[in-house]
Amino acid sequence: MCLAIPARIIAMREDGLADVELEGVTKEVSLDLVPEAGPGDYVIVHVGYALSLLSEEEAQRTLALFAEAGTGAAA
């Protein structure tokens, strides 16, 4: 089973990539599938790609569910 995890965009790059932050960890992801995303937006990330935008509320709710399950989103 695969998980897609919410992360917040913290920096944009000219090459279609962005830096996202999740639990203090910064990762590089492709924005090819969500070119409208920008700094401060939350995106669902899977295997290095931002798949879709989501609201901050939905991102926080999802991260809270991961925490309750004891999985830790960055694991």
PDB file of N, CA, C and O in Angstrom:
ATOM      1  N   MET A   1       0.843  -1.176   0.000  1.00  0.00           N
ATOM      2  CA  MET A   1       0.000   0.000   0.000  1.00  0.00           C
ATOM      3  C   MET A   1       0.887   1.238   0.000  1.00  0.00           C
ATOM      4  O   MET A   1       1.924   1.267   0.663  1.00  0.00           O
ATOM      5  N   CYS A   2       0.484   2.242  -0.733  1.00  0.00           N
ATOM      6  CA  CYS A   2       1.232   3.492  -0.832  1.00  0.00           C
ATOM      7  C   CYS A   2       0.477   4.612  -0.134  1.00  0.00           C
ATOM      8  O   CYS A   2      -0.754   4.630  -0.110  1.00  0.00           O
ATOM      9  N   LEU A   3       1.228   5.540   0.429  1.00  0.00           N
ATOM     10  CA  LEU A   3       0.639   6.706   1.078  1.00  0.00           C
ATOM     11  C   LEU A   3       1.063   7.976   0.362  1.00  0.00           C
ATOM     12  O   LEU A   3       2.221   8.127  -0.026  1.00  0.00           O
ATOM     13  N   ALA A   4       0.131   8.870   0.193  1.00  0.00           N
ATOM     14  CA  ALA A   4       0.431  10.225  -0.269  1.00  0.00           C
ATOM     15  C   ALA A   4       0.273  11.124   0.949  1.00  0.00           C
ATOM     16  O   ALA A   4      -0.708  11.009   1.684  1.00  0.00           O
ATOM     17  N   ILE A   5       1.226  12.010   1.165  1.00  0.00           N
ATOM     18  CA  ILE A   5       1.316  12.768   2.408  1.00  0.00           C
ATOM     19  C   ILE A   5       1.194  14.262   2.152  1.00  0.00           C
ATOM     20  O   ILE A   5       1.795  14.772   1.206  1.00  0.00           O
ATOM     21  N   PRO A   6       0.423  14.981   2.978  1.00  0.00           N
ATOM     22  CA  PRO A   6       0.338  16.434   2.835  1.00  0.00           C
ATOM     23  C   PRO A   6       1.647  17.103   3.244  1.00  0.00           C
ATOM     24  O   PRO A   6       2.277  16.711   4.226  1.00  0.00           O
ATOM     25  N   ALA A   7       2.044  18.108   2.486  1.00  0.00           N
ATOM     26  CA  ALA A   7       3.237  18.889   2.804  1.00  0.00           C
ATOM     27  C   ALA A   7       3.006  20.326   2.349  1.00  0.00           C
ATOM     28  O   ALA A   7       2.218  20.577   1.437  1.00  0.00           O
ATOM     29  N   ARG A   8       3.698  21.269   2.992  1.00  0.00           N
ATOM     30  CA  ARG A   8       3.547  22.691   2.668  1.00  0.00           C
ATOM     31  C   ARG A   8       4.714  23.149   1.801  1.00  0.00           C
ATOM     32  O   ARG A   8       5.874  22.867   2.103  1.00  0.00           O
ATOM     33  N   ILE A   9       4.395  23.856   0.724  1.00  0.00           N
ATOM     34  CA  ILE A   9       5.429  24.397  -0.157  1.00  0.00           C
ATOM     35  C   ILE A   9       6.102  25.571   0.545  1.00  0.00           C
ATOM     36  O   ILE A   9       5.438  26.507   0.992  1.00  0.00           O
ATOM     37  N   ILE A  10       7.441  25.508   0.635  1.00  0.00           N
ATOM     38  CA  ILE A  10       8.175  26.590   1.289  1.00  0.00           C
ATOM     39  C   ILE A  10       9.021  27.396   0.317  1.00  0.00           C
ATOM     40  O   ILE A  10       9.415  28.519   0.633  1.00  0.00           O
ATOM     41  N   ALA A  11       9.307  26.849  -0.858  1.00  0.00           N
ATOM     42  CA  ALA A  11      10.109  27.584  -1.844  1.00  0.00           C
ATOM     43  C   ALA A  11       9.844  27.033  -3.238  1.00  0.00           C
ATOM     44  O   ALA A  11       9.678  25.828  -3.432  1.00  0.00           O
ATOM     45  N   MET A  12       9.808  27.952  -4.204  1.00  0.00           N
ATOM     46  CA  MET A  12       9.610  27.581  -5.608  1.00  0.00           C
ATOM     47  C   MET A  12      10.950  27.647  -6.326  1.00  0.00           C
ATOM     48  O   MET A  12      11.846  28.395  -5.935  1.00  0.00           O
ATOM     49  N   ARG A  13      11.071  26.856  -7.377  1.00  0.00           N
ATOM     50  CA  ARG A  13      12.260  26.882  -8.225  1.00  0.00           C
ATOM     51  C   ARG A  13      11.824  27.131  -9.662  1.00  0.00           C
ATOM     52  O   ARG A  13      10.672  26.881 -10.016  1.00  0.00           O
ATOM     53  N   GLU A  14      12.725  27.612 -10.476  1.00  0.00           N
ATOM     54  CA  GLU A  14      12.404  27.911 -11.869  1.00  0.00           C
ATOM     55  C   GLU A  14      12.254  26.656 -12.719  1.00  0.00           C
ATOM     56  O   GLU A  14      11.680  26.725 -13.806  1.00  0.00           O
ATOM     57  N   ASP A  15      12.742  25.532 -12.266  1.00  0.00           N
ATOM     58  CA  ASP A  15      12.738  24.300 -13.053  1.00  0.00           C
ATOM     59  C   ASP A  15      11.499  23.429 -12.845  1.00  0.00           C
ATOM     60  O   ASP A  15      11.514  22.247 -13.189  1.00  0.00           O
ATOM     61  N   GLY A  16      10.418  24.002 -12.281  1.00  0.00           N
ATOM     62  CA  GLY A  16       9.193  23.241 -12.051  1.00  0.00           C
ATOM     63  C   GLY A  16       9.220  22.414 -10.782  1.00  0.00           C
ATOM     64  O   GLY A  16       8.346  21.577 -10.555  1.00  0.00           O
ATOM     65  N   LEU A  17      10.222  22.652  -9.961  1.00  0.00           N
ATOM     66  CA  LEU A  17      10.335  21.951  -8.691  1.00  0.00           C
ATOM     67  C   LEU A  17      10.041  22.910  -7.546  1.00  0.00           C
ATOM     68  O   LEU A  17      10.063  24.130  -7.711  1.00  0.00           O
ATOM     69  N   ALA A  18       9.768  22.335  -6.392  1.00  0.00           N
ATOM     70  CA  ALA A  18       9.551  23.135  -5.189  1.00  0.00           C
ATOM     71  C   ALA A  18      10.118  22.387  -3.998  1.00  0.00           C
ATOM     72  O   ALA A  18      10.241  21.162  -4.016  1.00  0.00           O
ATOM     73  N   ASP A  19      10.462  23.136  -2.966  1.00  0.00           N
ATOM     74  CA  ASP A  19      10.835  22.541  -1.690  1.00  0.00           C
ATOM     75  C   ASP A  19       9.586  22.518  -0.831  1.00  0.00           C
ATOM     76  O   ASP A  19       8.877  23.519  -0.727  1.00  0.00           O
ATOM     77  N   VAL A  20       9.314  21.371  -0.214  1.00  0.00           N
ATOM     78  CA  VAL A  20       8.185  21.248   0.697  1.00  0.00           C
ATOM     79  C   VAL A  20       8.710  20.859   2.067  1.00  0.00           C
ATOM     80  O   VAL A  20       9.794  20.289   2.196  1.00  0.00           O
ATOM     81  N   GLU A  21       7.920  21.176   3.093  1.00  0.00           N
ATOM     82  CA  GLU A  21       8.298  20.876   4.469  1.00  0.00           C
ATOM     83  C   GLU A  21       7.261  19.960   5.083  1.00  0.00           C
ATOM     84  O   GLU A  21       6.054  20.162   4.948  1.00  0.00           O
ATOM     85  N   LEU A  22       7.774  18.939   5.765  1.00  0.00           N
ATOM     86  CA  LEU A  22       6.906  18.009   6.475  1.00  0.00           C
ATOM     87  C   LEU A  22       7.604  17.589   7.759  1.00  0.00           C
ATOM     88  O   LEU A  22       8.647  16.936   7.724  1.00  0.00           O
ATOM     89  N   GLU A  23       7.030  17.965   8.884  1.00  0.00           N
ATOM     90  CA  GLU A  23       7.577  17.627  10.197  1.00  0.00           C
ATOM     91  C   GLU A  23       9.052  18.009  10.316  1.00  0.00           C
ATOM     92  O   GLU A  23       9.852  17.246  10.858  1.00  0.00           O
ATOM     93  N   GLY A  24       9.410  19.191   9.810  1.00  0.00           N
ATOM     94  CA  GLY A  24      10.765  19.692   9.925  1.00  0.00           C
ATOM     95  C   GLY A  24      11.739  19.178   8.878  1.00  0.00           C
ATOM     96  O   GLY A  24      12.909  19.560   8.881  1.00  0.00           O
ATOM     97  N   VAL A  25      11.277  18.326   7.993  1.00  0.00           N
ATOM     98  CA  VAL A  25      12.120  17.772   6.933  1.00  0.00           C
ATOM     99  C   VAL A  25      11.777  18.467   5.622  1.00  0.00           C
ATOM    100  O   VAL A  25      10.603  18.617   5.283  1.00  0.00           O
ATOM    101  N   THR A  26      12.803  18.893   4.884  1.00  0.00           N
ATOM    102  CA  THR A  26      12.591  19.534   3.586  1.00  0.00           C
ATOM    103  C   THR A  26      12.862  18.523   2.484  1.00  0.00           C
ATOM    104  O   THR A  26      13.879  17.829   2.495  1.00  0.00           O
ATOM    105  N   LYS A  27      11.941  18.450   1.534  1.00  0.00           N
ATOM    106  CA  LYS A  27      12.070  17.544   0.386  1.00  0.00           C
ATOM    107  C   LYS A  27      11.852  18.339  -0.889  1.00  0.00           C
ATOM    108  O   LYS A  27      11.168  19.362  -0.888  1.00  0.00           O
ATOM    109  N   GLU A  28      12.436  17.863  -1.969  1.00  0.00           N
ATOM    110  CA  GLU A  28      12.242  18.458  -3.285  1.00  0.00           C
ATOM    111  C   GLU A  28      11.174  17.647  -4.021  1.00  0.00           C
ATOM    112  O   GLU A  28      11.252  16.420  -4.081  1.00  0.00           O
ATOM    113  N   VAL A  29      10.171  18.343  -4.583  1.00  0.00           N
ATOM    114  CA  VAL A  29       9.117  17.656  -5.328  1.00  0.00           C
ATOM    115  C   VAL A  29       8.859  18.363  -6.653  1.00  0.00           C
ATOM    116  O   VAL A  29       9.144  19.550  -6.811  1.00  0.00           O
ATOM    117  N   SER A  30       8.321  17.615  -7.588  1.00  0.00           N
ATOM    118  CA  SER A  30       7.936  18.162  -8.885  1.00  0.00           C
ATOM    119  C   SER A  30       6.530  18.742  -8.797  1.00  0.00           C
ATOM    120  O   SER A  30       5.647  18.158  -8.169  1.00  0.00           O
ATOM    121  N   LEU A  31       6.330  19.899  -9.433  1.00  0.00           N
ATOM    122  CA  LEU A  31       5.007  20.524  -9.502  1.00  0.00           C
ATOM    123  C   LEU A  31       4.373  20.346 -10.881  1.00  0.00           C
ATOM    124  O   LEU A  31       3.429  21.057 -11.222  1.00  0.00           O
ATOM    125  N   ASP A  32       4.882  19.407 -11.672  1.00  0.00           N
ATOM    126  CA  ASP A  32       4.354  19.202 -13.024  1.00  0.00           C
ATOM    127  C   ASP A  32       2.848  18.963 -13.044  1.00  0.00           C
ATOM    128  O   ASP A  32       2.172  19.380 -13.985  1.00  0.00           O
ATOM    129  N   LEU A  33       2.311  18.299 -12.023  1.00  0.00           N
ATOM    130  CA  LEU A  33       0.885  17.967 -11.998  1.00  0.00           C
ATOM    131  C   LEU A  33       0.023  19.051 -11.364  1.00  0.00           C
ATOM    132  O   LEU A  33      -1.200  19.024 -11.497  1.00  0.00           O
ATOM    133  N   VAL A  34       0.645  20.002 -10.677  1.00  0.00           N
ATOM    134  CA  VAL A  34      -0.079  21.117 -10.047  1.00  0.00           C
ATOM    135  C   VAL A  34       0.686  22.421 -10.272  1.00  0.00           C
ATOM    136  O   VAL A  34       1.182  23.016  -9.315  1.00  0.00           O
ATOM    137  N   PRO A  35       0.788  22.867 -11.515  1.00  0.00           N
ATOM    138  CA  PRO A  35       1.583  24.064 -11.813  1.00  0.00           C
ATOM    139  C   PRO A  35       1.048  25.338 -11.163  1.00  0.00           C
ATOM    140  O   PRO A  35       1.770  26.329 -11.058  1.00  0.00           O
ATOM    141  N   GLU A  36      -0.211  25.319 -10.726  1.00  0.00           N
ATOM    142  CA  GLU A  36      -0.804  26.492 -10.085  1.00  0.00           C
ATOM    143  C   GLU A  36      -0.403  26.630  -8.619  1.00  0.00           C
ATOM    144  O   GLU A  36      -0.699  27.653  -8.001  1.00  0.00           O
ATOM    145  N   ALA A  37       0.258  25.633  -8.049  1.00  0.00           N
ATOM    146  CA  ALA A  37       0.650  25.663  -6.642  1.00  0.00           C
ATOM    147  C   ALA A  37       1.721  26.725  -6.409  1.00  0.00           C
ATOM    148  O   ALA A  37       2.522  27.033  -7.292  1.00  0.00           O
ATOM    149  N   GLY A  38       1.713  27.274  -5.194  1.00  0.00           N
ATOM    150  CA  GLY A  38       2.680  28.309  -4.855  1.00  0.00           C
ATOM    151  C   GLY A  38       3.106  28.222  -3.404  1.00  0.00           C
ATOM    152  O   GLY A  38       2.605  27.382  -2.657  1.00  0.00           O
ATOM    153  N   PRO A  39       4.029  29.085  -2.998  1.00  0.00           N
ATOM    154  CA  PRO A  39       4.513  29.082  -1.620  1.00  0.00           C
ATOM    155  C   PRO A  39       3.361  29.209  -0.622  1.00  0.00           C
ATOM    156  O   PRO A  39       2.454  30.024  -0.794  1.00  0.00           O
ATOM    157  N   GLY A  40       3.420  28.387   0.419  1.00  0.00           N
ATOM    158  CA  GLY A  40       2.387  28.389   1.444  1.00  0.00           C
ATOM    159  C   GLY A  40       1.257  27.423   1.176  1.00  0.00           C
ATOM    160  O   GLY A  40       0.504  27.089   2.090  1.00  0.00           O
ATOM    161  N   ASP A  41       1.117  26.960  -0.067  1.00  0.00           N
ATOM    162  CA  ASP A  41       0.069  25.993  -0.397  1.00  0.00           C
ATOM    163  C   ASP A  41       0.421  24.623   0.168  1.00  0.00           C
ATOM    164  O   ASP A  41       1.591  24.278   0.329  1.00  0.00           O
ATOM    165  N   TYR A  42      -0.614  23.858   0.462  1.00  0.00           N
ATOM    166  CA  TYR A  42      -0.438  22.466   0.854  1.00  0.00           C
ATOM    167  C   TYR A  42      -0.736  21.586  -0.347  1.00  0.00           C
ATOM    168  O   TYR A  42      -1.695  21.814  -1.084  1.00  0.00           O
ATOM    169  N   VAL A  43       0.108  20.574  -0.528  1.00  0.00           N
ATOM    170  CA  VAL A  43      -0.057  19.628  -1.625  1.00  0.00           C
ATOM    171  C   VAL A  43       0.048  18.210  -1.075  1.00  0.00           C
ATOM    172  O   VAL A  43       0.664  17.972  -0.037  1.00  0.00           O
ATOM    173  N   ILE A  44      -0.564  17.279  -1.793  1.00  0.00           N
ATOM    174  CA  ILE A  44      -0.407  15.861  -1.495  1.00  0.00           C
ATOM    175  C   ILE A  44       0.815  15.379  -2.272  1.00  0.00           C
ATOM    176  O   ILE A  44       0.890  15.569  -3.486  1.00  0.00           O
ATOM    177  N   VAL A  45       1.774  14.755  -1.582  1.00  0.00           N
ATOM    178  CA  VAL A  45       3.031  14.333  -2.198  1.00  0.00           C
ATOM    179  C   VAL A  45       3.135  12.809  -2.194  1.00  0.00           C
ATOM    180  O   VAL A  45       2.857  12.146  -1.195  1.00  0.00           O
ATOM    181  N   HIS A  46       3.545  12.279  -3.348  1.00  0.00           N
ATOM    182  CA  HIS A  46       3.797  10.840  -3.471  1.00  0.00           C
ATOM    183  C   HIS A  46       4.937  10.633  -4.456  1.00  0.00           C
ATOM    184  O   HIS A  46       4.912  11.183  -5.557  1.00  0.00           O
ATOM    185  N   VAL A  47       5.915   9.861  -4.080  1.00  0.00           N
ATOM    186  CA  VAL A  47       7.111   9.531  -4.865  1.00  0.00           C
ATOM    187  C   VAL A  47       7.707  10.727  -5.604  1.00  0.00           C
ATOM    188  O   VAL A  47       8.039  10.636  -6.786  1.00  0.00           O
ATOM    189  N   GLY A  48       7.839  11.851  -4.893  1.00  0.00           N
ATOM    190  CA  GLY A  48       8.507  13.012  -5.460  1.00  0.00           C
ATOM    191  C   GLY A  48       7.651  13.920  -6.314  1.00  0.00           C
ATOM    192  O   GLY A  48       8.169  14.864  -6.911  1.00  0.00           O
ATOM    193  N   TYR A  49       6.357  13.665  -6.390  1.00  0.00           N
ATOM    194  CA  TYR A  49       5.440  14.501  -7.171  1.00  0.00           C
ATOM    195  C   TYR A  49       4.346  15.066  -6.276  1.00  0.00           C
ATOM    196  O   TYR A  49       3.779  14.353  -5.447  1.00  0.00           O
ATOM    197  N   ALA A  50       4.056  16.346  -6.448  1.00  0.00           N
ATOM    198  CA  ALA A  50       2.870  16.936  -5.833  1.00  0.00           C
ATOM    199  C   ALA A  50       1.697  16.537  -6.722  1.00  0.00           C
ATOM    200  O   ALA A  50       1.678  16.860  -7.910  1.00  0.00           O
ATOM    201  N   LEU A  51       0.720  15.839  -6.153  1.00  0.00           N
ATOM    202  CA  LEU A  51      -0.396  15.305  -6.934  1.00  0.00           C
ATOM    203  C   LEU A  51      -1.590  16.234  -7.007  1.00  0.00           C
ATOM    204  O   LEU A  51      -2.270  16.299  -8.031  1.00  0.00           O
ATOM    205  N   SER A  52      -1.853  16.959  -5.917  1.00  0.00           N
ATOM    206  CA  SER A  52      -3.006  17.858  -5.894  1.00  0.00           C
ATOM    207  C   SER A  52      -2.856  18.854  -4.756  1.00  0.00           C
ATOM    208  O   SER A  52      -2.083  18.652  -3.820  1.00  0.00           O
ATOM    209  N   LEU A  53      -3.616  19.933  -4.866  1.00  0.00           N
ATOM    210  CA  LEU A  53      -3.685  20.938  -3.806  1.00  0.00           C
ATOM    211  C   LEU A  53      -4.719  20.508  -2.772  1.00  0.00           C
ATOM    212  O   LEU A  53      -5.658  19.779  -3.091  1.00  0.00           O
ATOM    213  N   LEU A  54      -4.544  20.959  -1.544  1.00  0.00           N
ATOM    214  CA  LEU A  54      -5.575  20.781  -0.541  1.00  0.00           C
ATOM    215  C   LEU A  54      -5.499  21.935   0.442  1.00  0.00           C
ATOM    216  O   LEU A  54      -4.487  22.630   0.528  1.00  0.00           O
ATOM    217  N   SER A  55      -6.578  22.130   1.178  1.00  0.00           N
ATOM    218  CA  SER A  55      -6.628  23.240   2.125  1.00  0.00           C
ATOM    219  C   SER A  55      -5.736  22.943   3.327  1.00  0.00           C
ATOM    220  O   SER A  55      -5.410  21.791   3.614  1.00  0.00           O
ATOM    221  N   GLU A  56      -5.351  24.012   4.018  1.00  0.00           N
ATOM    222  CA  GLU A  56      -4.553  23.835   5.231  1.00  0.00           C
ATOM    223  C   GLU A  56      -5.320  22.998   6.250  1.00  0.00           C
ATOM    224  O   GLU A  56      -4.742  22.151   6.931  1.00  0.00           O
ATOM    225  N   GLU A  57      -6.630  23.245   6.349  1.00  0.00           N
ATOM    226  CA  GLU A  57      -7.461  22.489   7.290  1.00  0.00           C
ATOM    227  C   GLU A  57      -7.417  20.993   6.983  1.00  0.00           C
ATOM    228  O   GLU A  57      -7.236  20.177   7.887  1.00  0.00           O
ATOM    229  N   GLU A  58      -7.582  20.639   5.722  1.00  0.00           N
ATOM    230  CA  GLU A  58      -7.558  19.229   5.334  1.00  0.00           C
ATOM    231  C   GLU A  58      -6.173  18.623   5.566  1.00  0.00           C
ATOM    232  O   GLU A  58      -6.061  17.478   6.003  1.00  0.00           O
ATOM    233  N   ALA A  59      -5.124  19.384   5.276  1.00  0.00           N
ATOM    234  CA  ALA A  59      -3.761  18.898   5.505  1.00  0.00           C
ATOM    235  C   ALA A  59      -3.538  18.621   6.990  1.00  0.00           C
ATOM    236  O   ALA A  59      -3.003  17.572   7.348  1.00  0.00           O
ATOM    237  N   GLN A  60      -3.943  19.551   7.856  1.00  0.00           N
ATOM    238  CA  GLN A  60      -3.756  19.373   9.294  1.00  0.00           C
ATOM    239  C   GLN A  60      -4.572  18.199   9.820  1.00  0.00           C
ATOM    240  O   GLN A  60      -4.106  17.448  10.677  1.00  0.00           O
ATOM    241  N   ARG A  61      -5.779  18.042   9.312  1.00  0.00           N
ATOM    242  CA  ARG A  61      -6.631  16.925   9.734  1.00  0.00           C
ATOM    243  C   ARG A  61      -5.974  15.590   9.346  1.00  0.00           C
ATOM    244  O   ARG A  61      -5.956  14.651  10.141  1.00  0.00           O
ATOM    245  N   THR A  62      -5.443  15.515   8.140  1.00  0.00           N
ATOM    246  CA  THR A  62      -4.798  14.289   7.678  1.00  0.00           C
ATOM    247  C   THR A  62      -3.542  13.986   8.491  1.00  0.00           C
ATOM    248  O   THR A  62      -3.315  12.840   8.879  1.00  0.00           O
ATOM    249  N   LEU A  63      -2.728  15.005   8.750  1.00  0.00           N
ATOM    250  CA  LEU A  63      -1.520  14.802   9.552  1.00  0.00           C
ATOM    251  C   LEU A  63      -1.864  14.368  10.979  1.00  0.00           C
ATOM    252  O   LEU A  63      -1.148  13.564  11.576  1.00  0.00           O
ATOM    253  N   ALA A  64      -2.958  14.899  11.523  1.00  0.00           N
ATOM    254  CA  ALA A  64      -3.401  14.490  12.861  1.00  0.00           C
ATOM    255  C   ALA A  64      -3.807  13.016  12.868  1.00  0.00           C
ATOM    256  O   ALA A  64      -3.540  12.302  13.835  1.00  0.00           O
ATOM    257  N   LEU A  65      -4.448  12.566  11.801  1.00  0.00           N
ATOM    258  CA  LEU A  65      -4.821  11.151  11.705  1.00  0.00           C
ATOM    259  C   LEU A  65      -3.585  10.257  11.657  1.00  0.00           C
ATOM    260  O   LEU A  65      -3.559   9.199  12.285  1.00  0.00           O
ATOM    261  N   PHE A  66      -2.560  10.681  10.912  1.00  0.00           N
ATOM    262  CA  PHE A  66      -1.305   9.926  10.893  1.00  0.00           C
ATOM    263  C   PHE A  66      -0.722   9.845  12.301  1.00  0.00           C
ATOM    264  O   PHE A  66      -0.264   8.785  12.728  1.00  0.00           O
ATOM    265  N   ALA A  67      -0.739  10.967  13.021  1.00  0.00           N
ATOM    266  CA  ALA A  67      -0.185  11.002  14.374  1.00  0.00           C
ATOM    267  C   ALA A  67      -0.965  10.075  15.307  1.00  0.00           C
ATOM    268  O   ALA A  67      -0.369   9.354  16.108  1.00  0.00           O
ATOM    269  N   GLU A  68      -2.292  10.094  15.204  1.00  0.00           N
ATOM    270  CA  GLU A  68      -3.128   9.221  16.030  1.00  0.00           C
ATOM    271  C   GLU A  68      -2.842   7.754  15.752  1.00  0.00           C
ATOM    272  O   GLU A  68      -2.851   6.924  16.661  1.00  0.00           O
ATOM    273  N   ALA A  69      -2.590   7.444  14.496  1.00  0.00           N
ATOM    274  CA  ALA A  69      -2.314   6.061  14.113  1.00  0.00           C
ATOM    275  C   ALA A  69      -0.912   5.633  14.531  1.00  0.00           C
ATOM    276  O   ALA A  69      -0.576   4.449  14.501  1.00  0.00           O
ATOM    277  N   GLY A  70      -0.091   6.620  14.924  1.00  0.00           N
ATOM    278  CA  GLY A  70       1.253   6.316  15.370  1.00  0.00           C
ATOM    279  C   GLY A  70       2.229   6.032  14.249  1.00  0.00           C
ATOM    280  O   GLY A  70       3.305   5.479  14.477  1.00  0.00           O
ATOM    281  N   THR A  71       1.850   6.415  13.024  1.00  0.00           N
ATOM    282  CA  THR A  71       2.724   6.122  11.897  1.00  0.00           C
ATOM    283  C   THR A  71       3.752   7.201  11.675  1.00  0.00           C
ATOM    284  O   THR A  71       4.845   6.912  11.186  1.00  0.00           O
ATOM    285  N   GLY A  72       3.440   8.438  12.017  1.00  0.00           N
ATOM    286  CA  GLY A  72       4.336   9.549  11.697  1.00  0.00           C
ATOM    287  C   GLY A  72       4.353   9.742  10.205  1.00  0.00           C
ATOM    288  O   GLY A  72       4.705   8.822   9.466  1.00  0.00           O
ATOM    289  N   ALA A  73       3.984  10.908   9.750  1.00  0.00           N
ATOM    290  CA  ALA A  73       3.840  11.151   8.314  1.00  0.00           C
ATOM    291  C   ALA A  73       5.152  11.055   7.568  1.00  0.00           C
ATOM    292  O   ALA A  73       5.164  10.650   6.406  1.00  0.00           O
ATOM    293  N   ALA A  74       6.254  11.415   8.196  1.00  0.00           N
ATOM    294  CA  ALA A  74       7.534  11.415   7.488  1.00  0.00           C
ATOM    295  C   ALA A  74       8.189  10.039   7.472  1.00  0.00           C
ATOM    296  O   ALA A  74       9.228   9.854   6.838  1.00  0.00           O
ATOM    297  N   ALA A  75       7.600   9.087   8.154  1.00  0.00           N
ATOM    298  CA  ALA A  75       8.193   7.741   8.214  1.00  0.00           C
ATOM    299  C   ALA A  75       8.163   7.043   6.883  1.00  0.00           C
ATOM    300  O   ALA A  75       8.624   5.907   6.771  1.00  0.00           O
TER     301      ALA A  75
END
